[in-house]
Amino acid sequence: MIERPILIAGRNGQLGSCLRDLAAPRGLSAVALGREELDLEVRGGIDRTVASIAPCMIINAAAYTAVDQAESEVGKAFSINRDGAAALADVAWQRNIPFVHLSTDYVFDGTKREAYDEADVPAPLNVYGASKLAGEAAVLAAHPLATVVRSSWIYSSTGSNFVRTMLRLAEARPVVRVVCDQHGSPTSAAELAAALLKIAERSLTDDRRIAAGIFHVAGQGTTSWHGFAEAIFDGLSRRGVRPPALEAITTEQYPSAARRPANSRLDSSKAERVFGIRLPAWRHSLETCLDQLVGGGDTDAEGNRPGWRQRNAALPDHTCGQQAAAAHL
């Protein structure tokens, strides 16, 4: 086990939680901090906090991810996603330790027909994407050997994400309407976390220049938000939970404050070439998540499995099921 810990920023997010839980089984010591201990908007406290932990590297999974709200909170989005990320990267550079930073598929405008690779020119459609793109540039300027990982449509059995929203809506509504003209790559937070820890291990043992730059890491295969919801409801049905009817709608039929790309599929082949990382097919990963959320057992009189409602009840509302809020880190 590496003696000095990995510092994980963003403890309370679904990705930060997975990083914390998966580190120890890999023989990695980790300290995960939330905003209470490491506030990226309080620049003076970042250096002191990092110094008190003396980590061997930093993984930044903290971010402002409220896509629609960012349109009216531009300063806050950039303060966290650009300035705070850069400040944390600068501390890592000054301490001569690796830095891994999470970014998003929403840096692209969605006009490309194929999946986006790292050489494609970003052109974000919304404030959130612009703040994350600015954060990428600021991080790499502060820490030239940093690793920036873009991912997409992240979900897990905890936190606020599309899968859990669909489970709540399955209980609350007879019909769920979900957009069908936005396409991307659903990504399991647990599998993304395992990939990031593999990158971390390489950064700690190999030439850091190998891991420097931008990489895409997302679940294999693509779908629309409607297709994702359809797979979720099919999974519920196989587990004895009666799903609601599912209706496909267009983005135009569900206006939102922030524009979203029609295509934000990511080509992850570079990460496979460099690190040997290839995430499983998104449908396979979804089954694992549904097993955790829905569980087993007999169905009740209504045809539902006891307990699944309680595990998915306390969630914010996402009208029409178009949560589409990029990466909930």
C-alpha positions as CSV (number, residue, x, y, z in Angstrom):
1,M,0.0,0.0,0.0
2,I,1.2,3.5,-0.9
3,E,2.0,5.2,2.5
4,R,0.8,8.7,1.6
5,P,-2.9,9.0,0.7
6,I,-4.6,10.0,-2.5
7,L,-6.7,13.2,-1.8
8,I,-10.2,12.9,-3.4
9,A,-12.0,16.2,-3.7
10,G,-15.8,15.8,-4.0
11,R,-16.6,13.2,-1.3
12,N,-20.3,13.8,-1.4
13,G,-20.8,13.2,-5.1
14,Q,-21.5,9.8,-6.5
15,L,-18.1,9.5,-8.2
16,G,-16.3,10.7,-5.1
17,S,-18.1,8.1,-3.0
18,C,-17.1,5.4,-5.4
19,L,-13.5,6.5,-5.5
20,R,-13.4,6.4,-1.7
21,D,-15.0,3.0,-1.5
22,L,-12.8,1.4,-4.2
23,A,-9.4,2.8,-3.1
24,A,-8.8,0.5,-0.1
25,P,-9.4,-2.8,-2.0
26,R,-6.8,-1.7,-4.5
27,G,-4.3,-1.1,-1.8
28,L,-4.5,2.6,-2.0
29,S,-4.9,4.9,1.0
30,A,-7.4,7.7,0.3
31,V,-8.7,10.8,2.1
32,A,-12.0,12.0,0.6
33,L,-13.1,15.6,1.4
34,G,-16.4,17.4,0.8
35,R,-17.0,21.1,0.5
36,E,-17.1,21.5,4.3
37,E,-13.3,20.6,4.5
38,L,-12.2,21.7,1.0
39,D,-14.2,24.5,-0.5
40,L,-12.9,25.3,-4.0
41,E,-14.3,28.8,-3.7
42,V,-12.1,29.6,-0.7
43,R,-8.7,29.8,-2.3
44,G,-6.7,30.5,0.9
45,G,-7.9,27.3,2.5
46,I,-6.9,25.0,-0.4
47,D,-3.2,25.1,0.2
48,R,-3.5,24.7,4.0
49,T,-5.9,21.7,3.6
50,V,-3.6,19.9,1.1
51,A,-0.6,20.6,3.2
52,S,-2.2,19.1,6.3
53,I,-2.9,15.8,4.4
54,A,0.4,15.7,2.4
55,P,-1.2,13.5,-0.3
56,C,0.7,11.5,-3.0
57,M,-1.7,12.8,-5.6
58,I,-5.1,14.6,-6.0
59,I,-8.2,13.5,-7.9
60,N,-10.6,16.3,-8.4
61,A,-14.2,15.0,-8.6
62,A,-15.7,18.2,-7.2
63,A,-17.7,20.4,-9.6
64,Y,-20.7,22.6,-10.1
65,T,-23.0,20.4,-12.1
66,A,-26.4,22.1,-12.1
67,V,-26.7,22.6,-15.8
68,D,-29.8,24.7,-16.0
69,Q,-29.1,26.7,-12.8
70,A,-25.7,27.6,-14.2
71,E,-27.3,29.8,-16.8
72,S,-28.2,32.2,-14.0
73,E,-25.2,31.5,-11.8
74,V,-22.4,32.0,-14.3
75,G,-20.0,33.4,-11.7
76,K,-20.4,30.5,-9.3
77,A,-20.1,27.9,-12.1
78,F,-16.8,29.4,-13.3
79,S,-15.6,30.0,-9.7
80,I,-15.8,26.3,-8.9
81,N,-15.3,24.6,-12.3
82,R,-12.5,26.9,-13.5
83,D,-10.9,28.9,-10.8
84,G,-11.2,26.4,-7.9
85,A,-10.0,23.5,-10.1
86,A,-7.0,25.6,-11.3
87,A,-6.1,26.5,-7.7
88,L,-6.2,22.8,-6.7
89,A,-4.1,21.9,-9.7
90,D,-1.6,24.6,-8.9
91,V,-1.2,23.2,-5.4
92,A,-0.5,19.8,-6.8
93,W,2.0,21.2,-9.2
94,Q,3.8,23.1,-6.5
95,R,4.0,19.9,-4.4
96,N,5.2,17.9,-7.5
97,I,2.3,15.3,-7.3
98,P,0.0,14.0,-10.0
99,F,-3.4,15.6,-10.6
100,V,-6.4,14.0,-12.2
101,H,-9.4,16.2,-13.1
102,L,-12.9,15.3,-14.2
103,S,-14.6,17.0,-17.0
104,T,-17.7,16.4,-19.2
105,D,-19.1,15.6,-22.6
106,Y,-20.9,18.9,-22.5
107,V,-17.8,20.7,-23.8
108,F,-19.0,19.7,-27.3
109,D,-21.9,21.3,-29.3
110,G,-23.2,18.0,-30.6
111,T,-23.0,18.8,-34.3
112,K,-20.6,16.0,-35.2
113,R,-22.3,12.8,-36.4
114,E,-19.7,10.4,-35.0
115,A,-18.4,10.0,-31.4
116,Y,-16.1,12.8,-30.2
117,D,-12.5,12.1,-29.7
118,E,-9.9,14.2,-27.9
119,A,-8.7,16.0,-31.0
120,D,-12.2,17.4,-31.8
121,V,-12.6,21.1,-31.1
122,P,-14.9,21.8,-28.2
123,A,-17.7,24.3,-28.6
124,P,-20.0,24.2,-25.5
125,L,-23.7,25.2,-25.8
126,N,-24.2,26.2,-22.2
127,V,-22.6,27.9,-19.2
128,Y,-21.9,24.6,-17.5
129,G,-20.0,23.2,-20.5
130,A,-18.2,26.5,-20.9
131,S,-17.1,26.5,-17.3
132,K,-15.8,23.0,-17.5
133,L,-13.9,23.7,-20.8
134,A,-12.4,26.7,-19.1
135,G,-11.5,24.5,-16.2
136,E,-9.7,22.0,-18.5
137,A,-7.5,24.8,-19.9
138,A,-6.9,26.4,-16.5
139,V,-5.9,23.0,-14.9
140,L,-3.5,22.1,-17.7
141,A,-2.0,25.6,-17.5
142,A,-1.5,25.3,-13.8
143,H,-0.3,21.7,-14.0
144,P,1.1,20.8,-17.4
145,L,1.3,17.1,-16.5
146,A,-2.3,16.9,-15.2
147,T,-4.7,14.2,-16.5
148,V,-8.1,15.5,-17.6
149,V,-10.8,12.8,-18.0
150,R,-14.0,13.6,-19.8
151,S,-16.9,11.4,-19.1
152,S,-20.7,11.4,-19.7
153,W,-24.1,10.5,-18.3
154,I,-22.7,9.3,-15.0
155,Y,-25.0,7.3,-12.7
156,S,-24.8,5.1,-9.7
157,S,-27.0,3.5,-7.0
158,T,-26.5,6.7,-4.8
159,G,-26.8,10.4,-5.4
160,S,-28.8,12.3,-7.9
161,N,-28.7,10.8,-11.3
162,F,-30.9,9.7,-14.2
163,V,-31.3,6.1,-13.2
164,R,-32.6,7.0,-9.7
165,T,-34.8,9.7,-11.1
166,M,-36.4,7.1,-13.5
167,L,-37.1,4.8,-10.6
168,R,-38.8,7.5,-8.6
169,L,-40.9,8.5,-11.6
170,A,-41.8,4.9,-12.2
171,E,-43.5,4.9,-8.8
172,A,-45.0,8.4,-9.1
173,R,-46.4,8.6,-12.7
174,P,-48.4,6.4,-15.0
175,V,-46.6,7.9,-18.0
176,V,-43.0,9.2,-18.2
177,R,-41.9,11.5,-21.1
178,V,-38.3,11.5,-22.0
179,V,-36.3,13.2,-24.8
180,C,-35.3,10.9,-27.6
181,D,-33.1,13.2,-29.7
182,Q,-30.1,13.6,-27.4
183,H,-27.5,10.8,-27.6
184,G,-24.6,9.9,-25.4
185,S,-22.8,7.2,-23.5
186,P,-24.2,6.2,-20.0
187,T,-21.3,5.6,-17.6
188,S,-21.3,3.7,-14.3
189,A,-19.7,5.9,-11.6
190,A,-18.2,2.7,-10.0
191,E,-16.6,1.7,-13.2
192,L,-15.4,5.2,-14.0
193,A,-13.9,5.4,-10.5
194,A,-12.0,2.1,-11.0
195,A,-10.7,3.5,-14.3
196,L,-9.5,6.7,-12.5
197,L,-7.7,4.7,-9.8
198,K,-6.0,2.7,-12.5
199,I,-4.8,6.0,-14.1
200,A,-3.7,7.1,-10.6
201,E,-1.6,4.0,-10.1
202,R,0.1,4.6,-13.5
203,S,0.7,8.2,-12.6
204,L,2.4,7.2,-9.4
205,T,4.6,4.5,-10.8
206,D,5.3,5.4,-14.4
207,D,6.5,8.4,-16.3
208,R,3.9,11.1,-15.7
209,R,4.1,12.3,-19.2
210,I,2.3,9.2,-20.3
211,A,-0.9,10.2,-18.4
212,A,-0.7,13.9,-19.2
213,G,-3.4,15.5,-21.3
214,I,-7.1,14.9,-22.1
215,F,-8.7,11.4,-22.2
216,H,-12.3,10.3,-22.8
217,V,-13.6,7.5,-20.6
218,A,-17.2,6.5,-20.9
219,G,-19.4,3.4,-21.0
220,Q,-19.3,1.4,-24.2
221,G,-22.1,1.9,-26.6
222,T,-24.5,4.8,-27.0
223,T,-28.2,5.5,-26.6
224,S,-30.7,8.4,-26.2
225,W,-32.1,9.5,-22.9
226,H,-35.3,7.8,-24.0
227,G,-33.4,4.6,-24.9
228,F,-31.7,4.8,-21.5
229,A,-35.1,5.1,-19.7
230,E,-36.5,2.2,-21.8
231,A,-33.6,0.0,-20.7
232,I,-34.2,1.0,-17.1
233,F,-37.9,0.2,-17.2
234,D,-37.2,-3.1,-19.0
235,G,-34.9,-3.9,-16.1
236,L,-37.6,-3.1,-13.6
237,S,-40.0,-5.3,-15.4
238,R,-37.6,-8.3,-15.3
239,R,-37.2,-7.7,-11.6
240,G,-40.9,-7.8,-10.9
241,V,-41.6,-4.1,-10.8
242,R,-44.4,-2.8,-13.0
243,P,-43.0,0.1,-15.0
244,P,-45.0,3.1,-16.3
245,A,-45.7,3.8,-19.9
246,L,-42.8,5.6,-21.7
247,E,-43.3,8.4,-24.2
248,A,-40.7,9.8,-26.5
249,I,-40.5,13.6,-26.9
250,T,-38.2,15.9,-28.6
251,T,-35.9,18.5,-27.0
252,E,-38.1,21.2,-28.5
253,Q,-41.1,19.7,-26.6
254,Y,-39.2,20.1,-23.3
255,P,-37.6,23.5,-23.3
256,S,-34.9,24.2,-20.6
257,A,-32.8,27.1,-19.5
258,A,-29.6,25.4,-20.9
259,R,-29.2,24.1,-24.4
260,R,-27.8,20.5,-24.6
261,P,-25.9,18.8,-27.4
262,A,-27.8,16.4,-29.6
263,N,-24.7,14.2,-29.8
264,S,-22.3,14.0,-26.9
265,R,-21.0,10.4,-27.5
266,L,-17.4,10.0,-26.5
267,D,-14.7,7.9,-28.3
268,S,-12.7,6.3,-25.5
269,S,-10.2,4.5,-27.7
270,K,-7.2,6.7,-26.6
271,A,-7.6,5.7,-22.9
272,E,-7.7,2.1,-24.1
273,R,-4.5,2.4,-26.0
274,V,-2.6,4.3,-23.3
275,F,-4.0,2.7,-20.1
276,G,-5.7,-0.5,-21.2
277,I,-9.0,0.9,-20.0
278,R,-12.2,-0.1,-21.7
279,L,-15.4,0.2,-19.7
280,P,-18.1,-2.5,-20.1
281,A,-21.1,-2.0,-22.3
282,W,-23.5,0.4,-20.6
283,R,-26.4,-2.1,-20.6
284,H,-24.3,-4.5,-18.6
285,S,-23.3,-1.9,-16.1
286,L,-26.9,-0.7,-15.8
287,E,-28.0,-4.3,-14.8
288,T,-25.5,-4.2,-11.9
289,C,-26.8,-0.8,-10.7
290,L,-30.4,-2.0,-10.9
291,D,-29.5,-5.1,-8.9
292,Q,-28.3,-2.7,-6.2
293,L,-31.2,-0.4,-6.3
294,V,-34.1,-2.8,-6.8
295,G,-32.8,-5.9,-5.1
296,G,-34.5,-9.3,-5.0
297,G,-37.3,-10.9,-3.1
298,D,-41.0,-11.6,-3.8
299,T,-43.3,-9.0,-5.3
300,D,-46.1,-7.4,-3.3
301,A,-49.8,-7.3,-4.1
302,E,-49.2,-4.4,-6.5
303,G,-46.5,-6.3,-8.4
304,N,-43.6,-4.4,-6.9
305,R,-40.6,-5.6,-4.9
306,P,-40.8,-4.5,-1.3
307,G,-38.1,-1.9,-0.4
308,W,-37.3,-0.5,-3.8
309,R,-39.5,2.5,-3.3
310,Q,-37.8,3.5,-0.1
311,R,-34.4,3.3,-1.7
312,N,-35.5,5.7,-4.4
313,A,-38.0,8.0,-2.8
314,A,-36.0,11.0,-1.6
315,L,-35.0,12.5,-4.9
316,P,-35.5,15.9,-6.5
317,D,-38.0,16.2,-9.3
318,H,-36.9,16.2,-12.9
319,T,-40.0,16.9,-15.0
320,C,-40.5,14.7,-18.0
321,G,-37.5,12.6,-17.0
322,Q,-35.1,14.8,-19.0
323,Q,-32.6,15.0,-16.2
324,A,-29.8,15.2,-18.8
325,A,-27.6,17.2,-16.3
326,A,-24.3,16.0,-17.6
327,A,-21.9,14.5,-15.1
328,H,-23.2,14.4,-11.5
329,L,-19.8,14.1,-9.9
